[in-house]
C-alpha cells in the first residue's frame, strides 16, 4: 500500500468523524430527536470526540452537547455524569475563541435547569473559568460567558454569591460599556439576576458603579436592552430605601416615564415594576414620584394595558396610597379609583383581581373622604361579591383573595358614613361584614366633618325608614349582649319607639311611617 493510500485512510477517518459530529449537532436542534440520540449512546461518543486532535471536531462536539443539554434536565444530568464538565472547564483556558463559546454554551445549558446542576458547574470551578472569559477580547466569548453566569446566579443567593466572589460584577459592568448591543443586554440581565436575591448582593453590584451606567441606557432605542436595564434597576430598588434612593439619585425619574408608552410591552411592564419598587419603600420616595408626574402617567398606563402588565402598576398605586392620607388623596385626585374599578371589571385572573382589591383597600381606609371616594365609585358591592365568591372556592389563590377582600371591606366600612353605599349591605352582607355596616349606622359623632349619619340628619333618618333599612335592622338576628346587638339598640334609639315597633311588626303603612317621622323632627 502506497503512502498516499495510507494518508487517504486517515483523511477518510477524519471526514467520517466530522460528518458524524456535524450530523449529531444538526439532529440535536430538534427536541424530538434527543431521546433517540441518548438511547443510542451519543453522550460517551461526544465525550471522546471532545478529546479529538482536530479543533473543529472538538468545537462541534461541544456544540452538540450544549444543544442536547439545553433541551432537558435529564440530558444535562447525563453531561454531568459523564464527567464532561471538568474537561470543558480545563480547556476553556487554552482553546481558541470558537471552542470557548461552545464550552460556555454547554455550561449554560447545564446550569439553567436547576440549582443542583448549577452547583455542579460551580463545583468543577466553572464560574472561575467563565469569569476569565469575561476578560477575553472577543465579544462573542464575553457574551457566552456572561449568559452562563446569569443562568447560574438566577437560582438562589448562594449561587449568585459564588459568581460575585469570583469577581464577575466589575467585569460585567465593563461589558455594559462595550459597543456590541447583545453583550450589553446579557450583562444587564446577569447583573439583574445577581441583584434580585439579597440586599447584600445588590449592594455589591451597586458598589461597582452599576447604577450610573444603567441610568445612561434608559433612553436607548434597543427595546431588549431597555427591558434588562429596567429589570436590573427594579431588582436593586426592591431591597431597601437606601438602594432605591441611589437609583433616584441617578436621575432615572422622570426620564423613565417616557418608556411607559414604549411600543415594547415588557419595557412598559418593567418600568411599572421599577416605579412600584421605589414607591413602596418610603412616603418620601412615593411623594417624589407623585411630584414628578409619575402617578398620572401610571394611571394612563393602566388604561392602555391589559392582563399581567397591569399588575405592577396596580400595586404601585396601592403602595403610594398606603403611606399616608395625603398620598392616598393624590391617587384619588388623579382618577386612580375609577381606573382601578375598570381593572377590577375587565380582568379575570385571580391574582390581578386580588392586587386591585388590595390597592382599593389601601386608598379607602384612611378617612371618611377616602372611604366615600371608593364608595361613590360603586366598588363596595364588587368587593363584597369577590369576597363571597372566593370564600366558597377551594383554590388557594382564591382563598387568599377572599381574605384580602374581607380586610379591604372591613377597613373601608369602618371609615364610611355614606349611607347610600352602606344600606345595600343590610340585605346582602354576611354577619361578619354586617356588624361593621350596622356599627357605622349606629355611630354618634359630636362633630361630623362630612357625610350624613342617622343621629344627626333627619333626612337620612326618613330615608332609612322609607327604604326599609330600619325594618331590615330589626330582622338581624344578633346574639344577646353582643356588639352587634348594641349597635342595633343605638340605631333604634335614634327613632321614636312607635316607629321602631312599626318597622319591627310591619303593622303600618308607608304613609303612616312617613307621617310619624315628620312629627318627630
ROTORDREN-107520 format. One record per residue (C-alpha): residue in one letter; x, y, z. Coordinates in nm, 2 decimals. Layout:
BEGIN
{node 'A',{X,Y,Z}},
...
END
This chain:
BEGIN
{node 'X',{0.00,0.00,0.00}},
{node 'X',{0.14,0.34,-0.10}},
{node 'X',{0.19,0.64,0.13}},
{node 'X',{-0.09,0.82,-0.05}},
{node 'X',{-0.33,0.53,0.01}},
{node 'X',{-0.24,0.52,0.38}},
{node 'X',{-0.30,0.90,0.42}},
{node 'X',{-0.63,0.87,0.25}},
{node 'X',{-0.74,0.62,0.52}},
{node 'X',{-0.67,0.87,0.79}},
{node 'X',{-0.83,1.15,0.59}},
{node 'X',{-1.14,0.94,0.55}},
{node 'X',{-1.14,0.87,0.92}},
{node 'X',{-1.13,1.24,0.99}},
{node 'X',{-1.40,1.32,0.74}},
{node 'X',{-1.62,1.05,0.90}},
{node 'X',{-1.57,1.19,1.25}},
{node 'X',{-1.65,1.54,1.12}},
{node 'X',{-1.96,1.41,0.93}},
{node 'X',{-2.08,1.22,1.24}},
{node 'X',{-2.04,1.51,1.48}},
{node 'X',{-2.20,1.76,1.25}},
{node 'X',{-2.49,1.53,1.18}},
{node 'X',{-2.54,1.48,1.56}},
{node 'X',{-2.53,1.86,1.62}},
{node 'X',{-2.79,1.91,1.35}},
{node 'X',{-3.01,1.64,1.49}},
{node 'X',{-2.98,1.79,1.84}},
{node 'X',{-3.15,2.11,1.73}},
{node 'X',{-3.48,1.92,1.73}},
{node 'X',{-3.62,1.82,2.07}},
{node 'X',{-3.79,1.51,1.93}},
{node 'X',{-3.46,1.36,1.84}},
{node 'X',{-3.29,1.39,2.18}},
{node 'X',{-3.43,1.08,2.34}},
{node 'X',{-3.33,0.86,2.04}},
{node 'X',{-2.98,1.01,2.05}},
{node 'X',{-2.95,0.95,2.42}},
{node 'X',{-3.07,0.59,2.39}},
{node 'X',{-2.82,0.53,2.11}},
{node 'X',{-2.53,0.62,2.35}},
{node 'X',{-2.44,0.96,2.20}},
{node 'X',{-2.30,1.11,2.52}},
{node 'X',{-1.99,0.89,2.55}},
{node 'X',{-1.93,0.93,2.18}},
{node 'X',{-1.94,1.31,2.20}},
{node 'X',{-1.72,1.30,2.51}},
{node 'X',{-1.45,1.11,2.33}},
{node 'X',{-1.48,1.34,2.03}},
{node 'X',{-1.42,1.64,2.26}},
{node 'X',{-1.07,1.49,2.30}},
{node 'X',{-1.01,1.48,1.93}},
{node 'X',{-0.69,1.63,1.78}},
{node 'X',{-0.89,1.83,1.53}},
{node 'X',{-1.02,2.16,1.68}},
{node 'X',{-1.32,2.19,1.46}},
{node 'X',{-1.44,1.84,1.57}},
{node 'X',{-1.39,1.94,1.93}},
{node 'X',{-1.60,2.25,1.88}},
{node 'X',{-1.88,2.08,1.70}},
{node 'X',{-1.89,1.81,1.97}},
{node 'X',{-1.92,2.07,2.24}},
{node 'X',{-2.20,2.25,2.03}},
{node 'X',{-2.39,1.92,2.00}},
{node 'X',{-2.36,1.86,2.38}},
{node 'X',{-2.49,2.20,2.45}},
{node 'X',{-2.79,2.16,2.23}},
{node 'X',{-2.87,1.82,2.39}},
{node 'X',{-2.83,1.95,2.74}},
{node 'X',{-3.04,2.26,2.67}},
{node 'X',{-3.35,2.05,2.58}},
{node 'X',{-3.40,1.87,2.92}},
{node 'X',{-3.26,1.84,3.27}},
{node 'X',{-3.21,1.46,3.22}},
{node 'X',{-2.97,1.52,2.93}},
{node 'X',{-2.80,1.79,3.13}},
{node 'X',{-2.76,1.54,3.42}},
{node 'X',{-2.61,1.30,3.17}},
{node 'X',{-2.34,1.56,3.08}},
{node 'X',{-2.26,1.58,3.45}},
{node 'X',{-2.25,1.21,3.50}},
{node 'X',{-2.01,1.16,3.20}},
{node 'X',{-1.76,1.39,3.37}},
{node 'X',{-1.76,1.62,3.08}},
{node 'X',{-1.77,1.94,3.28}},
{node 'X',{-1.42,1.92,3.42}},
{node 'X',{-1.27,1.87,3.08}},
{node 'X',{-1.47,2.17,2.94}},
{node 'X',{-1.36,2.39,3.22}},
{node 'X',{-0.99,2.29,3.19}},
{node 'X',{-0.99,2.35,2.81}},
{node 'X',{-1.15,2.70,2.85}},
{node 'X',{-0.81,2.84,2.94}},
{node 'X',{-0.62,2.71,2.64}},
{node 'X',{-0.85,2.67,2.34}},
{node 'X',{-0.95,2.92,2.08}},
{node 'X',{-1.24,3.16,2.09}},
{node 'X',{-1.47,2.93,1.89}},
{node 'X',{-1.42,2.65,2.14}},
{node 'X',{-1.47,2.88,2.43}},
{node 'X',{-1.80,3.00,2.30}},
{node 'X',{-1.92,2.64,2.26}},
{node 'X',{-1.79,2.53,2.60}},
{node 'X',{-1.96,2.83,2.77}},
{node 'X',{-2.28,2.73,2.59}},
{node 'X',{-2.26,2.38,2.74}},
{node 'X',{-2.21,2.52,3.09}},
{node 'X',{-2.51,2.75,3.04}},
{node 'X',{-2.72,2.47,2.90}},
{node 'X',{-2.64,2.25,3.21}},
{node 'X',{-2.68,2.53,3.47}},
{node 'X',{-3.01,2.67,3.36}},
{node 'X',{-3.22,2.37,3.46}},
{node 'X',{-3.18,2.36,3.84}},
{node 'X',{-2.98,2.48,4.14}},
{node 'X',{-2.83,2.13,4.17}},
{node 'X',{-2.69,2.13,3.81}},
{node 'X',{-2.57,2.49,3.86}},
{node 'X',{-2.39,2.37,4.17}},
{node 'X',{-2.22,2.10,3.97}},
{node 'X',{-2.08,2.37,3.74}},
{node 'X',{-1.96,2.57,4.04}},
{node 'X',{-1.80,2.27,4.20}},
{node 'X',{-1.59,2.20,3.89}},
{node 'X',{-1.46,2.56,3.91}},
{node 'X',{-1.67,2.66,3.61}},
{node 'X',{-1.75,3.00,3.75}},
{node 'X',{-1.38,3.09,3.77}},
{node 'X',{-1.33,2.98,3.41}},
{node 'X',{-1.63,3.18,3.29}},
{node 'X',{-1.51,3.49,3.47}},
{node 'X',{-1.18,3.46,3.29}},
{node 'X',{-1.37,3.45,2.97}},
{node 'X',{-1.52,3.79,3.05}},
{node 'X',{-1.16,3.93,3.01}},
{node 'X',{-1.13,3.79,2.66}},
{node 'X',{-1.10,4.04,2.37}},
{node 'X',{-1.37,3.86,2.16}},
{node 'X',{-1.72,4.00,2.25}},
{node 'X',{-1.88,3.67,2.15}},
{node 'X',{-1.68,3.49,2.42}},
{node 'X',{-1.78,3.75,2.67}},
{node 'X',{-2.14,3.72,2.58}},
{node 'X',{-2.14,3.34,2.61}},
{node 'X',{-1.97,3.36,2.95}},
{node 'X',{-2.20,3.63,3.09}},
{node 'X',{-2.50,3.44,2.98}},
{node 'X',{-2.38,3.12,3.15}},
{node 'X',{-2.30,3.32,3.47}},
{node 'X',{-2.66,3.46,3.46}},
{node 'X',{-2.80,3.11,3.44}},
{node 'X',{-2.60,3.01,3.75}},
{node 'X',{-2.68,3.33,3.95}},
{node 'X',{-3.05,3.33,3.89}},
{node 'X',{-3.13,3.02,4.10}},
{node 'X',{-3.05,3.13,4.46}},
{node 'X',{-2.84,3.37,4.67}},
{node 'X',{-2.57,3.11,4.74}},
{node 'X',{-2.50,3.05,4.37}},
{node 'X',{-2.52,3.43,4.30}},
{node 'X',{-2.27,3.48,4.58}},
{node 'X',{-2.03,3.24,4.41}},
{node 'X',{-2.05,3.44,4.09}},
{node 'X',{-1.98,3.76,4.29}},
{node 'X',{-1.69,3.61,4.48}},
{node 'X',{-1.53,3.50,4.16}},
{node 'X',{-1.51,3.87,4.06}},
{node 'X',{-1.78,3.88,3.79}},
{node 'X',{-1.95,4.20,3.89}},
{node 'X',{-1.69,4.46,3.79}},
{node 'X',{-1.63,4.27,3.46}},
{node 'X',{-2.00,4.26,3.39}},
{node 'X',{-2.02,4.64,3.44}},
{node 'X',{-1.73,4.68,3.19}},
{node 'X',{-1.94,4.47,2.94}},
{node 'X',{-2.21,4.74,2.97}},
{node 'X',{-1.96,4.98,2.81}},
{node 'X',{-1.89,4.76,2.51}},
{node 'X',{-2.03,4.87,2.18}},
{node 'X',{-2.20,4.53,2.10}},
{node 'X',{-2.57,4.55,2.18}},
{node 'X',{-2.61,4.18,2.25}},
{node 'X',{-2.33,4.19,2.51}},
{node 'X',{-2.49,4.49,2.68}},
{node 'X',{-2.82,4.31,2.71}},
{node 'X',{-2.67,3.99,2.86}},
{node 'X',{-2.45,4.18,3.10}},
{node 'X',{-2.75,4.38,3.23}},
{node 'X',{-2.96,4.07,3.25}},
{node 'X',{-2.69,3.89,3.46}},
{node 'X',{-2.65,4.18,3.69}},
{node 'X',{-3.02,4.18,3.74}},
{node 'X',{-3.01,3.80,3.83}},
{node 'X',{-2.74,3.87,4.08}},
{node 'X',{-2.91,4.17,4.25}},
{node 'X',{-3.25,4.01,4.29}},
{node 'X',{-3.17,3.78,4.58}},
{node 'X',{-3.04,3.98,4.88}},
{node 'X',{-2.97,4.34,4.97}},
{node 'X',{-2.60,4.25,5.02}},
{node 'X',{-2.57,4.11,4.67}},
{node 'X',{-2.74,4.42,4.53}},
{node 'X',{-2.51,4.65,4.73}},
{node 'X',{-2.21,4.46,4.60}},
{node 'X',{-2.32,4.53,4.24}},
{node 'X',{-2.41,4.89,4.32}},
{node 'X',{-2.06,4.95,4.46}},
{node 'X',{-1.91,4.88,4.12}},
{node 'X',{-2.09,5.19,3.98}},
{node 'X',{-2.36,4.99,3.80}},
{node 'X',{-2.65,5.23,3.86}},
{node 'X',{-2.49,5.52,3.67}},
{node 'X',{-2.42,5.30,3.37}},
{node 'X',{-2.77,5.16,3.37}},
{node 'X',{-2.92,5.50,3.40}},
{node 'X',{-2.75,5.62,3.08}},
{node 'X',{-2.92,5.34,2.89}},
{node 'X',{-3.28,5.40,2.98}},
{node 'X',{-3.35,5.60,2.67}},
{node 'X',{-3.18,5.35,2.44}},
{node 'X',{-3.36,5.27,2.12}},
{node 'X',{-3.30,4.90,2.17}},
{node 'X',{-3.61,4.75,2.34}},
{node 'X',{-3.44,4.43,2.46}},
{node 'X',{-3.16,4.63,2.63}},
{node 'X',{-3.42,4.86,2.80}},
{node 'X',{-3.61,4.55,2.93}},
{node 'X',{-3.29,4.44,3.11}},
{node 'X',{-3.19,4.78,3.23}},
{node 'X',{-3.52,4.85,3.40}},
{node 'X',{-3.53,4.50,3.53}},
{node 'X',{-3.19,4.55,3.69}},
{node 'X',{-3.29,4.88,3.84}},
{node 'X',{-3.60,4.72,3.98}},
{node 'X',{-3.41,4.44,4.14}},
{node 'X',{-3.17,4.69,4.31}},
{node 'X',{-3.45,4.92,4.43}},
{node 'X',{-3.67,4.65,4.59}},
{node 'X',{-3.44,4.56,4.88}},
{node 'X',{-3.42,4.89,5.08}},
{node 'X',{-3.50,5.26,5.08}},
{node 'X',{-3.12,5.33,5.07}},
{node 'X',{-3.08,5.14,4.74}},
{node 'X',{-3.39,5.29,4.60}},
{node 'X',{-3.26,5.64,4.68}},
{node 'X',{-2.94,5.56,4.50}},
{node 'X',{-3.15,5.48,4.19}},
{node 'X',{-3.34,5.80,4.23}},
{node 'X',{-3.02,6.00,4.27}},
{node 'X',{-2.90,5.87,3.92}},
{node 'X',{-3.19,6.08,3.78}},
{node 'X',{-3.38,5.78,3.65}},
{node 'X',{-3.71,5.97,3.70}},
{node 'X',{-3.88,6.14,3.53}},
{node 'X',{-3.69,6.02,3.22}},
{node 'X',{-3.81,5.66,3.27}},
{node 'X',{-4.18,5.77,3.25}},
{node 'X',{-4.14,5.81,2.87}},
{node 'X',{-4.09,5.44,2.85}},
{node 'X',{-4.44,5.38,2.99}},
{node 'X',{-4.55,5.44,2.64}},
{node 'X',{-4.28,5.23,2.47}},
{node 'X',{-4.40,5.00,2.19}},
{node 'X',{-4.25,4.70,2.37}},
{node 'X',{-4.48,4.55,2.63}},
{node 'X',{-4.20,4.42,2.85}},
{node 'X',{-4.03,4.76,2.86}},
{node 'X',{-4.35,4.92,2.98}},
{node 'X',{-4.41,4.64,3.24}},
{node 'X',{-4.05,4.67,3.38}},
{node 'X',{-4.08,5.05,3.41}},
{node 'X',{-4.40,5.00,3.61}},
{node 'X',{-4.22,4.74,3.82}},
{node 'X',{-3.94,4.99,3.89}},
{node 'X',{-4.19,5.26,4.00}},
{node 'X',{-4.36,5.01,4.22}},
{node 'X',{-4.04,4.90,4.39}},
{node 'X',{-3.93,5.26,4.46}},
{node 'X',{-4.28,5.38,4.57}},
{node 'X',{-4.32,5.10,4.83}},
{node 'X',{-4.01,5.20,5.03}},
{node 'X',{-4.09,5.53,5.19}},
{node 'X',{-4.35,5.81,5.18}},
{node 'X',{-4.08,6.05,5.06}},
{node 'X',{-3.99,5.83,4.76}},
{node 'X',{-4.36,5.80,4.67}},
{node 'X',{-4.40,6.17,4.70}},
{node 'X',{-4.11,6.22,4.47}},
{node 'X',{-4.28,6.01,4.20}},
{node 'X',{-4.60,6.19,4.25}},
{node 'X',{-4.43,6.53,4.22}},
{node 'X',{-4.26,6.42,3.90}},
{node 'X',{-4.59,6.34,3.74}},
{node 'X',{-4.55,5.97,3.77}},
{node 'X',{-4.89,5.90,3.93}},
{node 'X',{-5.09,6.03,3.63}},
{node 'X',{-4.85,5.86,3.39}},
{node 'X',{-4.91,5.53,3.57}},
{node 'X',{-5.29,5.57,3.56}},
{node 'X',{-5.27,5.64,3.19}},
{node 'X',{-5.06,5.32,3.16}},
{node 'X',{-5.32,5.11,3.33}},
{node 'X',{-5.58,5.24,3.09}},
{node 'X',{-5.37,5.14,2.79}},
{node 'X',{-5.27,4.79,2.93}},
{node 'X',{-5.44,4.46,2.97}},
{node 'X',{-5.35,4.14,3.17}},
{node 'X',{-5.03,4.08,3.36}},
{node 'X',{-4.86,4.41,3.26}},
{node 'X',{-5.12,4.59,3.47}},
{node 'X',{-5.02,4.41,3.79}},
{node 'X',{-4.71,4.62,3.89}},
{node 'X',{-4.90,4.94,3.81}},
{node 'X',{-5.20,4.84,4.02}},
{node 'X',{-4.97,4.75,4.31}},
{node 'X',{-4.78,5.08,4.27}},
{node 'X',{-5.10,5.28,4.33}},
{node 'X',{-5.16,5.07,4.64}},
{node 'X',{-4.82,5.12,4.78}},
{node 'X',{-4.84,5.50,4.72}},
{node 'X',{-5.18,5.52,4.89}},
{node 'X',{-5.07,5.30,5.19}},
{node 'X',{-4.82,5.55,5.32}},
{node 'X',{-5.05,5.83,5.43}},
{node 'X',{-5.37,6.02,5.38}},
{node 'X',{-5.21,6.28,5.15}},
{node 'X',{-5.07,6.03,4.91}},
{node 'X',{-5.39,5.84,4.91}},
{node 'X',{-5.58,6.15,4.82}},
{node 'X',{-5.33,6.22,4.54}},
{node 'X',{-5.43,5.88,4.39}},
{node 'X',{-5.80,5.98,4.42}},
{node 'X',{-5.74,6.32,4.26}},
{node 'X',{-5.56,6.16,3.97}},
{node 'X',{-5.87,5.95,3.90}},
{node 'X',{-5.70,5.64,4.03}},
{node 'X',{-6.01,5.49,4.18}},
{node 'X',{-6.22,5.48,3.86}},
{node 'X',{-5.92,5.32,3.68}},
{node 'X',{-5.89,5.05,3.95}},
{node 'X',{-6.26,4.99,3.92}},
{node 'X',{-6.21,4.94,3.55}},
{node 'X',{-5.93,4.70,3.61}},
{node 'X',{-6.15,4.50,3.85}},
{node 'X',{-6.43,4.46,3.60}},
{node 'X',{-6.20,4.39,3.30}},
{node 'X',{-5.95,4.14,3.44}},
{node 'X',{-6.03,3.77,3.50}},
{node 'X',{-5.70,3.65,3.66}},
{node 'X',{-5.74,3.60,4.03}},
{node 'X',{-5.40,3.75,4.12}},
{node 'X',{-5.48,4.07,3.93}},
{node 'X',{-5.82,4.10,4.10}},
{node 'X',{-5.66,4.04,4.44}},
{node 'X',{-5.40,4.31,4.38}},
{node 'X',{-5.67,4.55,4.27}},
{node 'X',{-5.88,4.49,4.58}},
{node 'X',{-5.57,4.53,4.80}},
{node 'X',{-5.49,4.87,4.63}},
{node 'X',{-5.85,4.99,4.67}},
{node 'X',{-5.83,4.89,5.04}},
{node 'X',{-5.51,5.10,5.08}},
{node 'X',{-5.69,5.40,4.93}},
{node 'X',{-6.01,5.38,5.12}},
{node 'X',{-5.91,5.30,5.48}},
{node 'X',{-5.77,5.64,5.58}},
{node 'X',{-6.06,5.88,5.64}},
{node 'X',{-6.43,5.95,5.56}},
{node 'X',{-6.33,6.13,5.24}},
{node 'X',{-6.12,5.84,5.12}},
{node 'X',{-6.39,5.58,5.20}},
{node 'X',{-6.65,5.79,5.03}},
{node 'X',{-6.44,5.81,4.71}},
{node 'X',{-6.43,5.43,4.70}},
{node 'X',{-6.80,5.40,4.78}},
{node 'X',{-6.92,5.65,4.52}},
{node 'X',{-6.72,5.46,4.26}},
{node 'X',{-6.95,5.16,4.32}},
{node 'X',{-6.67,4.95,4.44}},
{node 'X',{-6.81,4.82,4.78}},
{node 'X',{-7.06,4.58,4.62}},
{node 'X',{-6.79,4.45,4.39}},
{node 'X',{-6.56,4.39,4.69}},
{node 'X',{-6.84,4.20,4.87}},
{node 'X',{-6.92,4.00,4.56}},
{node 'X',{-6.55,3.90,4.52}},
{node 'X',{-6.53,3.81,4.89}},
{node 'X',{-6.84,3.59,4.87}},
{node 'X',{-6.74,3.42,4.55}},
{node 'X',{-6.38,3.35,4.66}},
{node 'X',{-6.47,3.23,5.01}},
{node 'X',{-6.65,2.93,4.87}},
{node 'X',{-6.37,2.83,4.64}},
{node 'X',{-6.12,2.55,4.71}},
{node 'X',{-5.85,2.73,4.52}},
{node 'X',{-5.57,2.85,4.74}},
{node 'X',{-5.52,3.17,4.54}},
{node 'X',{-5.89,3.24,4.56}},
{node 'X',{-5.89,3.20,4.94}},
{node 'X',{-5.60,3.45,4.96}},
{node 'X',{-5.81,3.69,4.75}},
{node 'X',{-6.11,3.63,4.98}},
{node 'X',{-5.91,3.72,5.29}},
{node 'X',{-5.78,4.04,5.12}},
{node 'X',{-6.13,4.13,5.00}},
{node 'X',{-6.26,4.09,5.36}},
{node 'X',{-5.99,4.30,5.51}},
{node 'X',{-6.03,4.58,5.25}},
{node 'X',{-6.41,4.58,5.30}},
{node 'X',{-6.38,4.60,5.68}},
{node 'X',{-6.12,4.87,5.67}},
{node 'X',{-6.32,5.09,5.43}},
{node 'X',{-6.66,5.03,5.61}},
{node 'X',{-6.50,5.14,5.94}},
{node 'X',{-6.45,5.48,5.78}},
{node 'X',{-6.75,5.50,5.55}},
{node 'X',{-7.05,5.71,5.65}},
{node 'X',{-7.20,5.74,5.31}},
{node 'X',{-7.55,5.59,5.37}},
{node 'X',{-7.65,5.51,5.00}},
{node 'X',{-7.34,5.29,4.98}},
{node 'X',{-7.39,5.13,5.32}},
{node 'X',{-7.76,5.05,5.31}},
{node 'X',{-7.74,4.77,5.04}},
{node 'X',{-7.51,4.58,5.27}},
{node 'X',{-7.80,4.53,5.52}},
{node 'X',{-7.96,4.30,5.27}},
{node 'X',{-7.66,4.12,5.12}},
{node 'X',{-7.37,4.11,5.36}},
{node 'X',{-7.29,3.81,5.58}},
{node 'X',{-7.29,3.86,5.95}},
{node 'X',{-6.91,3.92,5.98}},
{node 'X',{-6.94,4.21,5.74}},
{node 'X',{-7.28,4.32,5.85}},
{node 'X',{-7.16,4.41,6.20}},
{node 'X',{-6.93,4.68,6.06}},
{node 'X',{-7.21,4.83,5.85}},
{node 'X',{-7.45,4.84,6.14}},
{node 'X',{-7.18,4.99,6.35}},
{node 'X',{-7.14,5.28,6.10}},
{node 'X',{-7.52,5.35,6.12}},
{node 'X',{-7.51,5.35,6.50}},
{node 'X',{-7.21,5.59,6.55}},
{node 'X',{-7.29,5.90,6.73}},
{node 'X',{-7.04,6.17,6.65}},
{node 'X',{-7.02,6.50,6.83}},
{node 'X',{-6.85,6.66,6.53}},
{node 'X',{-6.92,6.53,6.19}},
{node 'X',{-6.67,6.66,5.93}},
{node 'X',{-6.87,6.52,5.63}},
{node 'X',{-7.14,6.28,5.54}},
{node 'X',{-7.48,6.21,5.69}},
{node 'X',{-7.53,5.97,5.99}},
{node 'X',{-7.86,5.88,6.15}},
{node 'X',{-7.83,6.05,6.49}},
{node 'X',{-7.77,6.39,6.33}},
{node 'X',{-7.96,6.40,6.00}},
{node 'X',{-8.34,6.40,5.98}},
{node 'X',{-8.34,6.34,5.61}},
{node 'X',{-8.12,6.04,5.65}},
{node 'X',{-8.35,5.90,5.92}},
{node 'X',{-8.65,5.94,5.69}},
{node 'X',{-8.48,5.77,5.40}},
{node 'X',{-8.36,5.50,5.63}},
{node 'X',{-8.71,5.41,5.73}},
{node 'X',{-8.88,5.45,5.39}},
{node 'X',{-8.62,5.24,5.21}},
{node 'X',{-8.67,4.96,5.45}},
{node 'X',{-8.34,4.99,5.62}},
{node 'X',{-8.48,5.02,5.97}},
{node 'X',{-8.70,4.72,5.91}},
{node 'X',{-8.40,4.52,5.79}},
{node 'X',{-8.21,4.62,6.11}},
{node 'X',{-8.49,4.47,6.32}},
{node 'X',{-8.47,4.14,6.13}},
{node 'X',{-8.10,4.09,6.21}},
{node 'X',{-8.06,3.80,6.45}},
{node 'X',{-7.80,3.93,6.69}},
{node 'X',{-7.67,3.74,6.99}},
{node 'X',{-7.76,3.88,7.33}},
{node 'X',{-7.51,4.12,7.48}},
{node 'X',{-7.30,4.11,7.15}},
{node 'X',{-7.15,4.42,6.99}},
{node 'X',{-7.40,4.38,6.70}},
{node 'X',{-7.69,4.40,6.94}},
{node 'X',{-7.56,4.71,7.10}},
{node 'X',{-7.53,4.87,6.76}},
{node 'X',{-7.89,4.79,6.68}},
{node 'X',{-8.00,4.94,7.01}},
{node 'X',{-7.81,5.26,6.93}},
{node 'X',{-7.98,5.28,6.59}},
{node 'X',{-8.33,5.22,6.74}},
{node 'X',{-8.26,5.50,6.99}},
{node 'X',{-8.25,5.75,6.70}},
{node 'X',{-8.62,5.69,6.63}},
{node 'X',{-8.94,5.71,6.84}},
{node 'X',{-9.05,5.37,6.99}},
{node 'X',{-9.36,5.36,6.78}},
{node 'X',{-9.16,5.38,6.45}},
{node 'X',{-8.93,5.11,6.57}},
{node 'X',{-9.22,4.89,6.67}},
{node 'X',{-9.40,4.95,6.34}},
{node 'X',{-9.08,4.86,6.15}},
{node 'X',{-9.04,4.55,6.35}},
{node 'X',{-9.40,4.43,6.34}},
{node 'X',{-9.48,4.56,5.99}},
{node 'X',{-9.82,4.68,6.12}},
{node 'X',{-9.84,5.01,5.95}},
{node 'X',{-9.83,5.15,5.60}},
{node 'X',{-9.55,5.36,5.45}},
{node 'X',{-9.76,5.67,5.47}},
{node 'X',{-9.82,5.63,5.84}},
{node 'X',{-9.45,5.59,5.89}},
{node 'X',{-9.37,5.90,5.69}},
{node 'X',{-9.62,6.10,5.90}},
{node 'X',{-9.48,5.98,6.22}},
{node 'X',{-9.13,6.07,6.11}},
{node 'X',{-9.23,6.42,6.02}},
{node 'X',{-9.39,6.46,6.37}},
{node 'X',{-9.06,6.37,6.53}},
{node 'X',{-8.85,6.63,6.35}},
END
